[in-house]
Amino acid sequence: MASLEELRGELDCLDEQIIALFEKRMEVCSLVADYKIENGRKVYDRAREQEKLLKAASRVEHAYNKKGVQELFTLLMSVSRKLQYQKLSACGTTGRLPFIEVKELDVKNSRIVFQGVEGAYSEAALKQYFGDEVNSYHVRTWKDAMDAIEDGAADFAVLPIENSSAGAVNEVYDLLVEYENYIVGETVLPVSHVLAGLKGSKEDEITRVYSHPQGLMQCEKYLYDHPAMEKISVPNTAVAARKIVEEQDVHHAAICSAYAASLYGLEILREQVNDNRHNSTRFIIVTNQKIFLEHADKISICFELPHESGSLYQILSHFIYNDLNMTKIESRPIEDRPWEYRFFVDFEGNLADGGVKNAIRGLREETKSMKILGNY
């Protein structure tokens, strides 16, 4: 039997041949790219690639090697496509992305909408991002806020997208797909919930607690330790505070912000009732204009994939190949299509960057559908 060193030497020789053949293959792929550019052909030919994979697998006998050869050729064709996308970009045939770069947002002449009522965390996020001297108003639901900017009743909307302890705000993700509205900014707001009631209320006598579902979720441990408190969901934490004033029942309380408690004249019965003392919520700034700030460095997209093995793996390779750092991925079930999912991805970059353009081009060609949600 050959020694390990001898076997490794043989592998090194084979690898050198593979590298030489790979470089030769890429030279031919480059010529294929030139032909496609000259003749206006699409880079991705799904039928041709599927035929190639089946043919490659048919030439090997061992079952394990069949799978390995298909994976190898899948990767080779993926690298070839990325080279072609780069050549398309270099010769200026990738086209312009339908987003306009701006130096700053026109806040002074804008109207801003948030969901909830005065005292809501969304209002606090609005003030944190835009300042106190802005023209703002509130609506009942997140959908109402999206309607307002789509219809032109407001220029910007402030919406929660993610909480550090409760996770994604799924309804907002779905609304970003439903509406032709786009993210242009974000702000992270520290969230500190309090238990607030009428003056004279006592914590150990509270039988009902109102809050937003996320607020209740973020205070799960506290509520578990107080089983006598019935949990009631309302559209907003500030709505919960207002409801206590309306009901005038000393046995009812709200989980809300200290600001909301003060605004509605409630007494704080217990501070910091949220489980995570470092709790925070990320809010997005949304508009109906396809714009992005010149120094924007984060991009959000969503896409759908063929329901088959390896499709997500192949798509994510576009971020790696173009040196783009993916910071987040979420999935949401697609309505009326059981067990199929839409993926939401955040990654670092600017729509004016070459690597971003290459990745977007590849994603557009190789997904079933893809939408840029914003650059901010």
C-alpha positions as CSV (number, residue, x, y, z in Angstrom):
1,M,0.0,0.0,0.0
2,A,1.3,3.5,-0.8
3,S,2.2,5.8,2.0
4,L,0.1,8.8,3.0
5,E,2.8,11.1,1.6
6,E,2.7,9.3,-1.8
7,L,-1.0,9.5,-2.0
8,R,-1.0,13.2,-1.2
9,G,1.7,13.7,-3.9
10,E,-0.6,12.0,-6.4
11,L,-3.5,14.2,-5.3
12,D,-1.3,17.3,-5.8
13,C,-0.5,16.2,-9.4
14,L,-4.2,15.6,-10.1
15,D,-5.1,19.0,-8.5
16,E,-2.6,20.8,-10.8
17,Q,-4.2,19.2,-13.8
18,I,-7.7,20.3,-12.5
19,I,-6.5,23.9,-12.0
20,A,-5.1,24.0,-15.6
21,L,-8.3,22.6,-17.0
22,F,-10.3,25.0,-14.9
23,E,-8.4,28.0,-16.2
24,K,-8.9,26.7,-19.8
25,R,-12.6,26.3,-19.1
26,M,-12.9,29.8,-17.8
27,E,-11.3,31.1,-21.0
28,V,-13.9,29.4,-23.1
29,C,-16.6,30.7,-20.7
30,S,-15.3,34.2,-21.3
31,L,-15.8,33.7,-25.0
32,V,-19.3,32.4,-24.4
33,A,-20.0,35.7,-22.4
34,D,-18.7,37.7,-25.4
35,Y,-21.1,35.9,-27.7
36,K,-24.1,36.3,-25.4
37,I,-23.3,40.0,-25.0
38,E,-23.0,40.5,-28.8
39,N,-26.2,38.6,-29.5
40,G,-28.3,39.8,-26.6
41,R,-28.6,36.3,-25.1
42,K,-29.5,35.8,-21.4
43,V,-26.7,34.5,-19.1
44,Y,-28.7,31.9,-17.3
45,D,-30.0,29.0,-19.4
46,R,-31.7,26.8,-16.9
47,A,-32.7,24.1,-19.4
48,R,-29.1,23.8,-20.7
49,E,-27.7,23.6,-17.2
50,Q,-30.1,20.8,-16.1
51,E,-29.3,18.9,-19.3
52,K,-25.5,19.3,-18.6
53,L,-25.9,18.0,-15.0
54,L,-27.8,14.9,-16.1
55,K,-25.3,14.2,-18.8
56,A,-22.3,14.6,-16.3
57,A,-23.9,12.2,-13.8
58,S,-24.6,9.6,-16.5
59,R,-20.9,9.3,-17.2
60,V,-20.1,8.1,-13.7
61,E,-20.9,4.7,-12.2
62,H,-20.6,5.0,-8.4
63,A,-23.7,6.6,-6.8
64,Y,-21.7,8.8,-4.5
65,N,-19.6,10.1,-7.4
66,K,-22.8,10.9,-9.4
67,K,-23.9,13.2,-6.7
68,G,-20.4,14.7,-6.4
69,V,-20.0,15.3,-10.1
70,Q,-23.4,17.1,-10.2
71,E,-22.3,19.3,-7.3
72,L,-19.0,20.0,-9.0
73,F,-20.6,21.0,-12.3
74,T,-23.2,23.0,-10.5
75,L,-20.4,25.0,-8.9
76,L,-18.5,25.3,-12.2
77,M,-21.5,26.7,-14.0
78,S,-22.3,29.1,-11.2
79,V,-18.7,30.5,-11.4
80,S,-19.1,30.8,-15.1
81,R,-22.3,32.8,-14.8
82,K,-20.7,35.2,-12.3
83,L,-17.9,35.8,-14.8
84,Q,-20.5,36.6,-17.4
85,Y,-22.3,39.0,-15.1
86,Q,-19.0,40.8,-14.5
87,K,-18.3,41.1,-18.2
88,L,-21.9,42.5,-18.8
89,S,-21.2,45.1,-16.0
90,A,-17.8,46.0,-17.5
91,C,-19.3,46.7,-20.9
92,G,-22.2,48.7,-19.5
93,T,-25.0,46.3,-20.4
94,T,-26.3,45.6,-16.9
95,G,-28.6,48.6,-17.1
96,R,-29.3,51.2,-14.4
97,L,-31.1,50.2,-11.3
98,P,-34.4,52.1,-11.0
99,F,-33.3,54.0,-7.8
100,I,-32.2,57.6,-7.7
101,E,-29.3,58.7,-5.4
102,V,-30.0,61.7,-3.2
103,K,-27.8,63.7,-0.8
104,E,-30.4,63.9,2.0
105,L,-34.1,63.3,2.7
106,D,-36.4,66.3,2.4
107,V,-37.6,66.2,6.0
108,K,-38.5,70.0,6.3
109,N,-41.2,69.8,3.7
110,S,-42.5,66.3,4.5
111,R,-45.3,64.8,6.5
112,I,-44.5,61.6,8.5
113,V,-46.9,58.9,9.7
114,F,-46.6,56.4,12.5
115,Q,-48.8,53.6,13.8
116,G,-50.5,54.0,17.2
117,V,-51.3,57.1,19.2
118,E,-49.2,59.7,21.0
119,G,-46.8,58.1,23.3
120,A,-46.2,55.0,21.1
121,Y,-42.7,53.7,20.7
122,S,-43.1,54.4,17.0
123,E,-43.5,58.1,17.8
124,A,-40.4,58.0,19.9
125,A,-38.5,56.4,17.0
126,L,-39.9,59.1,14.7
127,K,-38.5,61.8,16.9
128,Q,-35.2,60.0,17.4
129,Y,-34.7,59.9,13.6
130,F,-36.4,63.1,12.4
131,G,-36.2,65.3,15.4
132,D,-39.0,67.0,17.4
133,E,-39.9,69.7,14.9
134,V,-41.6,67.6,12.2
135,N,-45.1,67.5,10.8
136,S,-46.4,64.1,11.9
137,Y,-49.6,62.2,12.6
138,H,-50.7,58.7,13.6
139,V,-52.9,56.0,12.1
140,R,-54.4,52.8,13.5
141,T,-52.5,50.0,11.8
142,W,-49.2,49.4,10.0
143,K,-51.2,48.8,6.8
144,D,-52.8,52.2,7.2
145,A,-49.3,53.8,7.4
146,M,-48.3,52.0,4.1
147,D,-51.5,53.2,2.5
148,A,-50.8,56.8,3.6
149,I,-47.4,56.9,1.8
150,E,-48.5,55.0,-1.2
151,D,-51.4,57.4,-1.7
152,G,-49.3,60.5,-1.0
153,A,-51.1,61.5,2.2
154,A,-47.6,61.2,3.9
155,D,-44.1,61.3,2.6
156,F,-42.5,58.9,5.1
157,A,-43.7,56.2,7.5
158,V,-42.0,54.8,10.6
159,L,-42.5,51.1,11.1
160,P,-41.0,48.5,13.5
161,I,-39.2,45.7,11.7
162,E,-37.4,43.7,14.4
163,N,-37.0,43.4,18.1
164,S,-33.9,42.2,19.8
165,S,-35.8,39.7,22.0
166,A,-39.1,39.0,20.2
167,G,-37.6,38.8,16.7
168,A,-39.0,39.9,13.3
169,V,-42.3,41.9,13.0
170,N,-43.7,39.5,10.3
171,E,-46.6,41.6,9.3
172,V,-44.3,44.5,8.3
173,Y,-42.2,42.1,6.2
174,D,-45.3,41.1,4.3
175,L,-46.4,44.7,3.8
176,L,-43.0,45.5,2.2
177,V,-43.7,42.8,-0.4
178,E,-47.3,43.9,-0.9
179,Y,-46.6,47.7,-1.4
180,E,-44.4,49.5,-3.8
181,N,-42.8,51.4,-0.9
182,Y,-39.1,51.4,-0.1
183,I,-36.8,51.6,2.9
184,V,-34.6,54.8,3.1
185,G,-33.5,54.8,6.7
186,E,-33.5,53.0,10.0
187,T,-33.1,53.8,13.7
188,V,-32.7,51.5,16.7
189,L,-34.7,52.5,19.8
190,P,-34.0,51.1,23.3
191,V,-37.2,49.6,24.7
192,S,-37.9,49.7,28.4
193,H,-41.4,48.6,29.4
194,V,-43.1,49.6,32.6
195,L,-46.3,48.3,34.3
196,A,-48.5,51.4,34.6
197,G,-51.9,51.8,36.3
198,L,-54.2,54.4,37.7
199,K,-53.1,56.3,40.8
200,G,-53.8,54.1,43.8
201,S,-53.4,50.9,41.9
202,K,-51.3,48.1,43.4
203,E,-49.2,45.7,41.5
204,D,-50.3,42.6,43.4
205,E,-54.0,43.5,42.8
206,I,-53.8,43.8,39.0
207,T,-56.0,41.3,37.2
208,R,-55.7,42.4,33.6
209,V,-52.8,43.7,31.6
210,Y,-53.1,45.4,28.2
211,S,-50.2,45.7,25.7
212,H,-49.2,45.1,22.1
213,P,-48.6,41.4,21.4
214,Q,-44.9,42.1,21.0
215,G,-44.9,43.9,24.4
216,L,-46.6,41.0,26.1
217,M,-44.1,38.6,24.5
218,Q,-41.1,40.8,25.6
219,C,-42.4,40.6,29.2
220,E,-43.2,36.9,29.2
221,K,-41.1,36.0,32.4
222,Y,-42.7,38.8,34.4
223,L,-46.2,37.8,33.4
224,Y,-45.4,34.1,34.1
225,D,-44.5,35.1,37.6
226,H,-47.9,36.9,37.9
227,P,-50.4,34.3,36.7
228,A,-53.4,36.4,38.1
229,M,-52.8,39.0,35.3
230,E,-54.9,38.3,32.3
231,K,-53.1,39.3,29.1
232,I,-55.0,41.3,26.6
233,S,-53.6,42.3,23.2
234,V,-54.2,45.8,21.8
235,P,-52.8,47.5,18.6
236,N,-50.2,49.5,20.5
237,T,-48.5,50.0,23.9
238,A,-49.7,53.6,24.0
239,V,-53.2,52.5,23.1
240,A,-52.9,50.2,26.2
241,A,-52.0,53.2,28.4
242,R,-55.0,55.2,27.0
243,K,-57.3,52.2,27.6
244,I,-56.5,52.2,31.3
245,V,-57.5,55.9,31.5
246,E,-60.7,55.1,29.7
247,E,-61.7,52.2,31.8
248,Q,-60.8,53.8,35.2
249,D,-60.4,50.4,36.8
250,V,-57.6,50.2,39.5
251,H,-57.3,46.4,38.8
252,H,-56.2,47.0,35.2
253,A,-52.7,48.0,34.0
254,A,-50.8,48.6,30.8
255,I,-47.3,47.5,29.7
256,C,-46.0,50.5,27.9
257,S,-43.2,53.1,27.9
258,A,-42.5,55.5,30.8
259,Y,-43.2,58.3,28.3
260,A,-46.7,56.9,27.5
261,A,-47.4,56.4,31.2
262,S,-46.5,60.0,31.9
263,L,-48.4,61.3,28.9
264,Y,-51.6,59.7,30.1
265,G,-51.2,60.5,33.7
266,L,-50.6,56.9,34.9
267,E,-48.6,55.7,37.9
268,I,-45.6,53.4,37.3
269,L,-46.2,50.3,39.4
270,R,-43.1,48.4,38.3
271,E,-40.2,49.6,36.1
272,Q,-38.3,47.4,33.7
273,V,-40.7,44.5,33.3
274,N,-39.3,43.4,30.0
275,D,-37.3,40.1,30.2
276,N,-34.2,41.5,28.4
277,R,-32.8,44.6,30.0
278,H,-31.0,45.4,26.8
279,N,-34.1,45.2,24.7
280,S,-34.3,47.4,21.6
281,T,-36.4,47.6,18.4
282,R,-35.2,48.5,14.9
283,F,-37.5,50.8,13.0
284,I,-37.4,51.4,9.3
285,I,-38.2,54.7,7.5
286,V,-40.3,54.0,4.4
287,T,-41.3,56.1,1.4
288,N,-43.0,55.6,-2.0
289,Q,-40.0,57.0,-3.9
290,K,-37.3,54.8,-5.3
291,I,-34.4,56.8,-3.7
292,F,-31.4,56.1,-1.6
293,L,-28.9,58.3,0.3
294,E,-25.5,58.6,-1.3
295,H,-23.7,57.2,1.8
296,A,-26.2,54.3,2.3
297,D,-24.4,51.1,3.3
298,K,-27.2,48.5,3.8
299,I,-29.4,46.9,1.3
300,S,-32.6,44.9,1.9
301,I,-34.0,42.5,-0.7
302,C,-36.6,39.7,-0.9
303,F,-36.8,36.8,-3.4
304,E,-38.5,33.6,-4.2
305,L,-36.8,30.4,-5.3
306,P,-37.6,27.2,-7.1
307,H,-38.8,24.6,-4.6
308,E,-35.8,22.3,-5.1
309,S,-32.7,21.1,-3.3
310,G,-29.7,23.5,-3.4
311,S,-31.5,26.6,-4.7
312,L,-30.9,28.7,-1.6
313,Y,-27.2,27.6,-1.5
314,Q,-26.7,28.6,-5.1
315,I,-28.3,32.1,-4.6
316,L,-26.3,32.9,-1.5
317,S,-23.1,32.3,-3.5
318,H,-23.7,35.6,-5.3
319,F,-23.0,37.4,-2.0
320,I,-19.8,35.5,-1.4
321,Y,-18.5,35.8,-5.0
322,N,-19.0,39.6,-4.9
323,D,-17.4,40.0,-1.5
324,L,-20.7,41.2,0.1
325,N,-21.3,40.7,3.8
326,M,-24.8,39.3,4.4
327,T,-26.0,40.5,7.8
328,K,-29.5,38.9,8.1
329,I,-31.8,36.4,6.5
330,E,-35.4,35.7,7.3
331,S,-38.0,33.5,5.6
332,R,-41.8,34.0,5.4
333,P,-44.3,31.4,4.1
334,I,-45.9,32.4,0.7
335,E,-49.6,32.8,0.8
336,D,-51.6,30.0,-1.0
337,R,-48.4,28.0,-1.7
338,P,-48.0,25.5,1.2
339,W,-44.3,24.9,2.3
340,E,-42.9,27.5,-0.1
341,Y,-41.1,30.5,1.4
342,R,-40.0,34.0,0.5
343,F,-36.6,35.0,1.7
344,F,-35.6,38.4,3.1
345,V,-31.9,39.3,3.1
346,D,-30.0,42.3,4.4
347,F,-26.4,42.8,3.2
348,E,-23.8,45.6,3.3
349,G,-23.4,47.7,0.2
350,N,-24.6,50.6,-1.9
351,L,-26.6,50.4,-5.1
352,A,-23.9,52.3,-6.9
353,D,-21.2,49.7,-6.2
354,G,-20.1,47.4,-9.0
355,G,-20.2,44.3,-6.8
356,V,-23.7,45.0,-5.7
357,K,-24.8,45.5,-9.3
358,N,-23.3,42.2,-10.3
359,A,-25.0,40.4,-7.4
360,I,-28.4,42.0,-8.1
361,R,-28.1,41.0,-11.8
362,G,-27.4,37.4,-10.9
363,L,-30.1,37.3,-8.3
364,R,-32.6,38.7,-10.8
365,E,-31.8,36.1,-13.4
366,E,-31.7,33.1,-11.1
367,T,-34.6,33.6,-8.7
368,K,-38.3,33.2,-9.5
369,S,-38.8,36.8,-8.5
370,M,-36.7,39.4,-6.7
371,K,-37.4,42.9,-5.2
372,I,-35.1,45.5,-3.8
373,L,-36.7,46.7,-0.6
374,G,-34.3,49.6,-0.1
375,N,-30.8,50.9,0.3
376,Y,-30.2,52.9,3.5
